[in-house]
Amino acid sequence: MTETFDVVVIGAGASGEAAADLVASRGATVALVEKDLVGGSCAYWACMPSKALLHAAAVRAKGGEYPWPKASAFRDYMINRTDRAYPDDSSHARGHERAGVTVVRGTARLNGRGRVDVTPAEGPPRTLRAERAVIVATGSRAKVPPIPGLDEAGYWTNIEATSLRELPESVLILGAGPSGVEFAQYLSRYGVRTTIVQSNQRLNPTDHPRSSDLLAAAFRERGIDVRTGARAQRVRRGADGERVIELADGSTASGKVIALGIGRTPNVGGIGFETVGVPVKEGEFVRTDARMRVAEGIYVVGDLVGREISTHLGHYEGEIAAKAALGGDVTADLRAVPRCVYTDPELAAVGLRVDQAQEQGIDAVEFTQDLATTAKGYIEEAKGHVTIVLDRKDRTLVGTFMAGPGATEAIHEAVLAVKLRLRIDVLEDTIHAFPTTARAFGSLCAQAARSL
């Protein structure tokens, strides 16, 4: 028997959940198909557990009473895994059902336009018919580099790094993007000897160099062994169970555990894109139009697209696809996507660096404020910076970069300014509370307005 819905969503992570809930809120029928955990990686193996552990580690670093057993228990509570081996997603599923979403358990595959075949773990197969659209939101998994010996030595992905209940003696983290540096932050603060190996010359290399340098300096001050410009060539087992990575410069790095933080691989295999005329290769991200569409009635959102792998962007794309699927005249505006890293110092960014802006033909100029010499920096004894990038011709903000206390919150004024193409004169005339990182941003805008 075929079950018919207005929209079928494949994948119940952040993007799929957002799409399904919006469709239901508009009074349309929707099925949300998930083969594993309703809530996806963010809720169980990424954002929520990592931020819970970062919080616990920060309390401990400031002298608070937060031993590892308490931190582990708190993390388990956050991912619904208290006294369990695996998270319980039933509350997530019930929430969607209450919102009018039909949750379907099983592995989904496209079988021509508008048809989705579902194979449950138990019970007979099901066929779902989407009258208006199918939205594919199957997420991503940790990228595993082809380094000789890595498979034999064994490694952690984000799943093991965020769900661990026992601390290792030491960890060697491959990759220094947002996940890698956050792993390093909380593990090192719980006494784990931590080494981070990054092939690029900078940590979190897509960020502003000032932010990368501040983070590297902070890590080194706290005893983290930071190896930048270091390319792994081979992995082998050493003495006492150590994993040893041989680097291209002839040196080595070691740890009891290797944790991978070098990026994500989209889950495109087995989806059946070929049945709807969409050529997709294994391991490659999917290209969409501005409405998140890849073919008539087929939309792709979230990590599969790979523009910026984050929950907030995936949520936005899921809602754009849902609105488009229901006939809305909408397109995704991706000029102002916040990028945040929840280390100490916090890192936040939106828009373009000055070099990126100039490459796009913008007459761009950069202004910087050392956060340590502001009221916020003085009262918190904190290092950091606020950097803005302006279009001299239009006097508009095209990028902002922050590092320091409150950066991941303060960035959102800049997000709105970039989205609305606000002139710097408006930001100069805006009152910012004292003493905050936002105040440092406002003062810098005023300085820039007078200089242009």
Secondary structure, 3 states (H helix, E strand, C coil): CEEEEEEEEECCCHHHHHHHHHHHHCCCCEEEEECCCCCHHHHHCCHHHHHHHHHHHHHHHCCCCCCHHHHHHHHHHHCCCCCCCCCCCHHHHHHHHHCCCEEEECEEEECCCCEEEEECCCCCCEEEEEEEEEEECCCEEECCCCCCCHHHHCCECHHHHHHCCCCCCEEEEECCCHHHHHHHHHHHHCCCEEEEEECCCCCCCCCCHHHHHHHHHHHHHCCCEEEECCCEEEEEECHHHCEEEEECCCCEEEECEEEECCCEEECCCCCCHHHHCCCCCCCCCCCCCCCCEEECCEEECHHHCCCCCCHHHHHHHHHHHHHHHCCCCCCCCCCCCCEEECCCCCEEEEECCHHHHHHCCCCEEEEEEEHHHCHHHHHHCCCCEEEEEEECCCCEEEEEEEECCCHHHHHHHHHHHHHHCCEHHHHHCCCCCCCCHHHHHHHHHHHHHHHC
